[in-house]
């Protein structure tokens, strides 16, 4: 009887050790100090969890998003798969989307899939949701998830919607801001998309002119570079701020050499 008890105790001890050895060790993930957690959701079917970060709280305009995907069981970072984000605004009488940038690569930048959404209106008009589709290539699992976001109205405006040209095209124009504006030359980047309900195709055949001015001083600045099309509706140029204060960057849009929109601008304070 004593021998049986001893054997049983030893077996239990081995089981405990075996169990503890198979417990997943949580992965230490380095989150950049300037990232703000916006929310998280489970990606059902893909055995994944999506945690979304931004550089600011969500606002009307171009929002850069950084999505961390982890295994829902082990917590380890997933680095082999395709992630697609689809923004959706639900209003009392309709549902629509907005322009979105999705990372084309199946490998994240470091730990994060990078993308962006142009929120065209604040959450006071309805409910914004980010919908996710993720195909985990390592396990060949695919699934969907969603999360709500509270989007506030940016002041000054960081996106504009208007009708341009004789064909009455509805256009969404958004400013892609750096983390901080500075005196001297800055990248000046905008996005241009045709406005739809579920689809916002890029506009890549516009000519863009910019003219910065400082209203309080009555002058502009030299050495600016007009934005030109790069990809996915993005236009990149340079703006030169010669001193601190409030600047207004005026924008003119042309198509086939014909002016189709004038009198639009973004206000930037250094």
Rosetta blueprint (number, residue, H / E / L):
1 X L
2 X H
3 X H
4 X H
5 X H
6 X H
7 X H
8 X H
9 X H
10 X H
11 X H
12 X H
13 X H
14 X H
15 X H
16 X H
17 X H
18 X H
19 X H
20 X H
21 X H
22 X L
23 X L
24 X L
25 X L
26 X L
27 X L
28 X L
29 X L
30 X L
31 X L
32 X L
33 X L
34 X L
35 X L
36 X E
37 X E
38 X E
39 X E
40 X E
41 X E
42 X E
43 X E
44 X E
45 X L
46 X L
47 X L
48 X E
49 X E
50 X E
51 X E
52 X E
53 X E
54 X E
55 X L
56 X L
57 X L
58 X L
59 X E
60 X L
61 X E
62 X E
63 X E
64 X E
65 X E
66 X E
67 X E
68 X E
69 X E
70 X E
71 X E
72 X L
73 X L
74 X L
75 X L
76 X L
77 X E
78 X L
79 X L
80 X L
81 X E
82 X E
83 X E
84 X E
85 X E
86 X E
87 X E
88 X E
89 X E
90 X E
91 X L
92 X L
93 X L
94 X L
95 X E
96 X E
97 X L
98 X L
99 X L
100 X E
101 X E
102 X L
103 X L
104 X L
105 X L
106 X L
107 X L
108 X L
109 X E
110 X L
111 X L
112 X E
113 X E
114 X E
115 X E
116 X E
117 X E
118 X E
119 X E
120 X L
121 X L
122 X L
123 X H
124 X H
125 X H
126 X L
127 X E
128 X E
129 X E
130 X E
131 X E
132 X E
133 X E
134 X E
135 X E
136 X E
137 X L
138 X L
139 X L
140 X L
141 X E
142 X E
143 X E
144 X E
145 X E
146 X E
147 X E
148 X E
149 X E
150 X L
151 X L
152 X E
153 X L
154 X L
155 X L
156 X L
157 X L
158 X L
159 X E
160 X E
161 X E
162 X E
163 X E
164 X E
165 X L
166 X L
167 X L
168 X L
169 X E
170 X E
171 X E
172 X E
173 X E
174 X E
175 X E
176 X E
177 X L
178 X L
179 X L
180 X L
181 X L
182 X L
183 X L
184 X E
185 X E
186 X E
187 X E
188 X E
189 X E
190 X E
191 X E
192 X E
193 X E
194 X E
195 X L
196 X L
197 X L
198 X L
199 X L
200 X L
201 X L
202 X E
203 X L
204 X L
205 X L
206 X E
207 X E
208 X E
209 X E
210 X E
211 X E
212 X E
213 X E
214 X E
215 X L
216 X L
217 X L
218 X L
219 X E
220 X E
221 X L
222 X L
223 X L
224 X L
225 X E
226 X E
227 X E
228 X E
229 X E
230 X L
231 X L
232 X L
233 X L
234 X E
235 X E
236 X E
237 X E
238 X E
239 X E
240 X E
241 X E
242 X L
243 X L
244 X L
245 X L
246 X E
247 X E
248 X E
249 X E
250 X E
251 X E
252 X E
253 X E
254 X E
255 X E
256 X L
257 X L
258 X E
259 X E
260 X E
261 X E
262 X E
263 X E
264 X E
265 X E
266 X E
267 X E
268 X E
269 X E
270 X L
